[in-house]
């Protein structure tokens, strides 16, 4: 006779004998249970195991992290990395005192361990970095005032460059481009005329800000260049004036 012994809900023995002990349970031939498994995992007629999903729903077993139940509902198998990424969000890690960070996916390592495996010296951060001026400190992002001022100045200079590139000036009803390249072109044109003995009242063709070609005097070009230079000078000190406020 084939039988099993149960202690605290766990199969502790699986034996055959002429007689069944009082505390034993007879099992059918070909019994698939094994020592150490929960008795509750067996079907009521003891002919096999309950579907794994049923065991999970009844709280007999739990799905290990990184695993799923296979199609035949008989065992746990590893999730694909894509499935892992969907279920387990990326974590943010950074080195202490660093402004940089990395996203780490949860995965299996070569030994089969499942978890987040950041580079050595990196710690888990509480969410994404709020700004480029925040650095890692004790697992949280802390604003670095010096870095914030540096970035603010950098942004202000970038804004200034954009404003300079859009400078236009008006002379005698004509609108001239006044960016640095246009200033240099106007200055060269006027200087060339002066060196060649050309009168400043004489005229030359010039492409205006609206892309139309106009006949303008060298004197008008000189005034346009001066006005554009004045506007650029005003813009050039703006980042430093704003920083001092």
C-alpha positions in Angstrom: 0.0 0.0 0.0 1.3 3.5 -0.9 0.7 6.3 1.5 1.8 9.7 2.7 2.2 11.3 6.1 1.2 14.9 6.6 2.6 17.2 9.3 1.5 20.9 9.6 0.1 20.7 6.1 3.3 19.5 4.5 4.0 16.0 3.1 6.8 14.6 5.3 6.8 11.0 4.1 5.9 9.0 1.0 6.1 5.2 1.6 4.8 1.8 0.7 3.9 -0.9 3.2 1.7 -3.8 4.0 -0.3 -1.7 6.4 -1.1 2.0 6.5 -0.2 3.8 9.7 -3.1 5.4 11.5 -2.0 8.9 10.7 -1.2 8.2 7.1 -3.3 8.9 3.9 -3.5 6.3 1.2 -2.6 7.6 -2.3 -3.3 6.2 -5.7 -0.7 4.4 -7.8 1.6 6.8 -9.7 1.2 9.4 -7.0 3.0 12.6 -8.2 3.4 14.4 -4.9 6.7 14.6 -3.1 8.1 15.1 0.3 8.2 18.8 1.2 5.3 19.9 -0.9 2.1 21.4 0.6 -0.7 18.8 0.9 -3.2 21.5 -0.2 -1.5 21.6 -3.6 -3.0 18.2 -4.4 -6.3 17.7 -6.2 -9.1 16.4 -3.9 -8.7 12.8 -5.4 -4.9 13.0 -4.9 -4.4 12.1 -8.6 -2.2 15.1 -9.3 -1.5 18.7 -8.6 -4.0 21.5 -8.8 -3.4 23.9 -11.7 -0.7 26.3 -10.6 -2.9 29.3 -11.0 -5.4 27.7 -8.6 -2.6 27.2 -6.1 -1.7 30.8 -6.4 -5.3 32.0 -6.0 -5.7 29.8 -2.9 -2.6 31.2 -1.4 -0.8 27.8 -1.4 2.2 29.2 -3.3 3.2 32.6 -4.5 4.6 33.6 -7.9 8.3 34.5 -7.4 9.5 37.9 -8.5 10.4 37.9 -12.2 8.4 34.7 -12.9 5.1 33.9 -14.5 3.0 30.7 -14.9 3.6 28.8 -18.1 1.0 28.2 -20.7 0.2 24.7 -19.4 -0.4 26.1 -15.9 2.1 23.6 -14.4 5.3 25.6 -13.5 6.8 29.0 -13.0 9.0 30.3 -15.8 11.1 33.5 -16.1 9.4 36.5 -17.6 10.9 38.0 -20.7 12.8 41.3 -20.2 10.0 43.1 -22.0 7.5 41.7 -19.5 9.7 42.5 -16.6 10.1 46.1 -17.8 6.3 46.4 -18.0 5.7 45.1 -14.5 8.7 46.5 -12.7 9.5 50.2 -13.4 13.0 51.4 -14.0 14.8 52.8 -11.0 17.0 55.9 -10.9 20.5 55.5 -9.4 23.3 58.1 -8.9 26.6 58.4 -7.3 26.8 60.5 -4.1 27.4 64.2 -5.0 26.9 63.6 -8.7 24.6 65.6 -11.0 24.3 62.6 -13.4 22.1 59.5 -13.0 21.3 56.3 -14.8 18.1 54.3 -15.3 18.4 50.7 -14.2 16.0 47.9 -15.2 15.2 45.0 -13.0 16.6 41.8 -14.4 18.2 38.5 -13.8 22.0 38.3 -13.3 24.2 35.5 -14.4 23.6 33.6 -11.2 19.9 33.8 -11.5 19.4 36.5 -8.9 16.6 38.9 -9.7 16.8 42.6 -8.9 18.2 46.0 -9.8 22.0 45.8 -10.3 23.4 49.4 -10.5 27.1 50.1 -11.0 29.3 50.0 -7.9 28.9 53.1 -5.7 25.5 54.1 -7.1 22.5 54.5 -4.8 18.8 54.4 -5.5 17.3 57.9 -5.9 13.8 59.1 -5.1 12.6 59.7 -8.7 14.1 61.6 -11.6 16.4 64.5 -11.1 14.2 67.7 -10.9 16.7 69.9 -12.8 20.2 70.0 -14.1 21.2 71.8 -10.9 20.2 69.0 -8.5 22.8 66.5 -7.3 22.5 63.3 -5.4 22.8 63.5 -1.6 21.8 60.7 0.7 19.4 59.1 -1.9 17.6 62.4 -2.6 18.1 65.2 -5.0 19.4 68.4 -3.5 19.6 71.8 -5.3 23.1 73.0 -5.7 22.9 76.8 -5.6 26.3 77.4 -7.4 25.2 75.0 -10.2 21.8 76.7 -10.5 23.5 80.1 -10.9 25.9 78.7 -13.5 23.0 77.2 -15.5 20.9 80.4 -15.1 23.8 82.4 -16.6 24.3 79.9 -19.4 20.6 80.1 -20.3 20.7 83.9 -20.1 23.7 84.0 -22.5 21.8 81.6 -24.9 18.8 83.9 -24.8 21.1 86.9 -25.5 22.6 85.1 -28.5 19.1 84.6 -29.8 18.2 88.2 -29.3 21.4 89.4 -31.0 20.7 87.2 -34.0 17.3 88.9 -34.3 18.5 92.5 -34.1 17.0 94.8 -36.7 17.4 98.6 -37.0 15.6 101.3 -39.0 17.3 104.0 -41.0 15.3 106.4 -43.2 12.3 104.1 -43.3 14.4 101.0 -44.3 14.8 98.1 -41.9 18.3 96.5 -41.8 19.4 93.2 -40.3 21.6 94.0 -37.3 23.0 90.6 -36.2 26.8 90.2 -35.8 27.3 88.9 -39.3 25.3 91.8 -40.8 27.2 94.3 -38.7 30.5 92.9 -39.9 29.3 93.0 -43.6 28.2 96.6 -43.2 31.4 97.7 -41.5 33.5 96.1 -44.2 31.4 97.7 -46.9 31.8 101.2 -45.4 35.5 100.7 -44.7 36.1 99.5 -48.2 34.3 102.6 -49.6 36.3 104.9 -47.4 39.7 103.3 -48.3 38.7 103.6 -52.0 37.8 107.2 -51.8 34.1 106.6 -52.5 31.9 109.4 -51.1 29.6 108.3 -48.3 26.7 109.8 -50.1 27.1 107.4 -53.0 24.9 104.3 -53.1 25.1 100.6 -53.3 22.7 97.7 -53.5 21.8 96.1 -50.1 19.5 93.3 -49.1 17.2 94.6 -46.3 15.6 92.6 -43.4 12.5 91.7 -45.5 14.8 90.3 -48.3 14.1 93.1 -50.7 17.0 94.8 -52.5 17.4 98.5 -51.9 19.7 101.2 -53.1 21.3 102.6 -49.9 24.1 105.1 -49.3 27.3 104.2 -47.5 26.3 106.8 -44.9 23.0 105.0 -44.3 24.9 101.7 -43.9 27.3 103.3 -41.4 24.3 104.5 -39.3 22.6 101.1 -39.5 25.8 99.5 -38.3 26.2 101.9 -35.5 22.6 101.4 -34.3 22.9 97.7 -34.5 26.2 97.8 -32.5 24.5 99.9 -29.8 21.6 97.5 -29.5 24.1 94.6 -29.2 26.0 96.4 -26.5 22.7 96.9 -24.5 21.9 93.2 -24.9 25.4 92.0 -24.1 25.4 93.2 -20.4 21.8 92.1 -19.8 22.7 88.6 -18.3 25.0 90.2 -15.8 22.6 92.9 -14.8 19.8 90.3 -14.3 22.2 88.2 -12.2 22.9 91.1 -9.9 19.2 91.7 -9.2 
